[in-house]
Amino acid sequence: MSTRHANTVYVDFDPLRRRCIRLAKTGQYRKAAIALAELARREQDAATWVRLGVMLERAGRLPSAVDALEQGLWLLRRHRDHRRAAVVSSLLERTKQRRAA
């Protein structure tokens, strides 16, 4: 007989999310970005768009990274999450500077 605690949190990872994590850990950033793009389109949440932007930056796809970070920033501002929006804004500025260089 198993006992369940009221405070236990169960996280359900879908196969696509697991694939993103596995690819990123092995340094396959382009493939991870492709999987994250599919996940971002499906879930439409700010965190996934920001993860996609960072992964695209690691893969060297700076124009696409800027687009993804801007989408994440827009979603954060829409939800009035100003602290996270400030962090994403600084990431976006850093990515834009790398793109200009």
Residue pairs with C-beta under 8 A, 6 or more apart in sequence:
16 35
16 38
16 39
16 42
17 39
19 32
19 35
20 32
20 35
20 36
20 39
20 51
20 55
23 29
23 31
23 32
23 35
24 32
24 55
29 55
29 58
29 59
30 59
30 61
32 55
32 59
33 52
33 55
33 56
33 58
33 59
33 61
33 64
36 48
36 51
36 52
36 55
37 52
37 68
39 48
39 52
40 48
40 49
40 51
40 52
40 68
40 71
44 75
45 75
46 72
46 73
46 75
46 76
46 79
46 81
46 84
46 88
47 72
48 72
49 68
49 69
49 71
49 72
49 75
50 68
50 69
50 72
50 73
50 88
50 91
52 68
52 72
53 65
53 66
53 67
53 68
53 69
53 71
53 72
53 91
53 92
53 95
54 65
54 69
54 91
56 62
56 64
56 65
56 68
57 65
57 95
57 98
62 95
62 98
62 99
63 99
65 95
66 92
66 95
66 96
66 99
69 88
69 91
69 92
69 95
70 92
72 88
73 85
73 88
73 89
73 92
76 84
76 85
76 88
77 85
